Amino acid sequence: METRLAAAIDALYDTVTAAATGVNVWDGPVLSGNSGDTIHIGFDGDPEGDAKAADTEQEWAGVGRRSRDEELDIVCAAVVLVGNSDTRWKTARDRAKALIETVGVALRANPSLGLSPPIVFELQPGEYFQENGPNGYQARFVFTVHVKTRI
């Protein structure tokens, strides 16, 4: 089955890495270590979760046509770790929100991310989690990058 999923994830990762200067951008789950603010592409940031990376859906573009419309939903997360010394969630929440805004600005600046048309990437905000951890707490925004394309 043809799909543009792999190319879409690669283009999204490259774009976010270039846009998010000074932030760790991960292609999927963390493989080793995790320090500072992170953006995950193809992972919701929950190490206890099911690690779902994306959904795809296709249908014929029209009767008798040889092309198919494809929609992709790439799961992503902005995660901010905060040590025990901070007494408010606001610091972590604001930093996580800034990470999502960085992704949104990058997608609006180049909605095709350099891939051949027709294709468009768009940010869809999702869920927000405030989680306690062994060394403090973290703010985690899970969001989706929705992609519409034709193959």
C-alpha positions in Angstrom: 0.0 0.0 0.0 1.3 3.4 -0.9 1.4 6.1 1.8 3.2 9.3 2.4 3.4 8.7 6.2 7.2 8.1 6.4 8.0 11.1 4.2 5.6 13.3 6.2 7.1 12.3 9.6 10.6 12.9 8.2 9.7 16.3 6.9 8.0 17.3 10.1 10.9 16.2 12.2 13.4 18.1 10.0 11.2 21.3 10.1 10.6 21.2 13.8 14.3 20.5 14.5 15.3 23.5 12.5 12.6 25.8 14.1 13.1 24.7 17.7 16.6 26.0 18.4 17.9 24.8 21.7 15.2 22.2 22.2 15.6 18.5 22.0 13.5 17.1 19.2 13.0 13.4 19.2 11.8 11.1 16.4 9.5 8.9 18.4 10.1 7.8 22.0 13.2 8.8 24.0 15.9 6.3 23.2 18.4 7.3 25.9 18.2 10.1 28.5 15.8 13.1 28.4 16.9 16.5 29.6 15.3 19.9 29.3 12.4 20.8 27.1 11.5 18.3 24.4 9.3 17.9 21.4 8.4 14.4 20.3 7.4 13.6 16.7 5.4 10.3 16.5 5.0 9.8 20.2 2.7 11.3 22.9 5.4 11.6 25.5 3.9 8.9 27.8 6.5 6.2 28.5 3.7 4.0 30.0 1.3 4.5 27.1 0.9 2.5 23.9 3.4 4.5 21.9 1.1 5.1 19.0 2.9 7.2 16.3 0.2 8.0 13.7 -3.1 7.2 12.0 -3.7 7.0 8.3 -6.8 6.9 6.2 -7.2 6.7 2.5 -10.1 6.7 0.0 -10.4 6.9 -3.8 -10.2 10.5 -5.0 -13.0 9.8 -7.4 -14.8 7.1 -9.3 -12.5 5.5 -11.9 -9.5 7.6 -10.8 -6.2 6.1 -10.0 -5.3 8.5 -7.2 -6.3 8.3 -3.6 -6.8 11.0 -1.0 -4.8 10.3 2.2 -5.1 11.9 5.6 -2.5 11.4 8.3 -2.6 12.3 12.0 0.9 12.3 13.5 0.9 12.2 17.3 3.3 14.6 18.9 4.1 16.0 22.4 5.7 19.0 23.9 7.2 18.0 27.3 8.8 20.3 29.9 10.5 18.8 33.0 10.6 21.1 36.0 12.6 20.4 39.2 11.2 20.4 42.7 12.3 24.0 43.4 9.6 25.6 41.3 6.3 26.0 43.2 3.9 26.7 40.3 2.8 24.7 37.2 2.7 28.0 35.2 6.4 27.9 34.4 6.2 24.5 32.9 2.8 25.1 31.2 4.0 28.3 29.6 7.2 26.7 28.3 5.3 23.8 26.8 2.8 26.2 25.2 5.8 28.1 23.7 7.1 24.8 22.2 3.7 24.2 20.5 3.7 27.7 19.2 7.1 27.1 17.6 5.6 24.1 15.7 2.6 26.1 14.7 4.7 29.0 13.3 6.9 26.6 11.4 3.9 24.9 9.8 2.2 28.1 8.9 5.4 29.4 7.3 5.6 26.4 5.0 2.5 24.2 5.1 3.9 21.7 2.6 7.2 21.3 4.4 8.9 21.1 1.1 7.1 17.9 -0.1 5.6 17.7 -3.5 2.0 18.9 -3.8 -0.7 18.3 -3.0 0.1 18.2 0.7 -0.6 20.4 3.6 0.4 20.1 7.3 -1.7 21.7 10.1 -1.4 21.8 13.9 -4.3 20.5 15.9 -3.9 21.2 19.7 -5.0 18.3 21.9 -4.6 17.3 25.6 -2.7 18.9 28.4 -1.3 16.8 31.3 0.4 17.9 34.6 2.3 15.0 35.9 4.4 14.3 39.0 7.8 12.6 38.6 10.6 11.4 40.8 12.6 14.6 40.3 9.9 17.2 40.1 7.1 17.4 37.6 6.3 17.9 34.0 3.9 19.6 31.8 3.0 17.6 28.7 0.9 18.9 25.8 -0.1 16.1 23.4 -1.0 17.5 19.9 -1.6 16.2 16.4 -0.2 17.3 13.1 -2.9 16.6 10.5 -1.7 16.1 7.0 -3.9 16.1 3.9 -2.4 14.7 0.7 -3.0 12.7 -2.5 -1.1 9.6 -3.6 
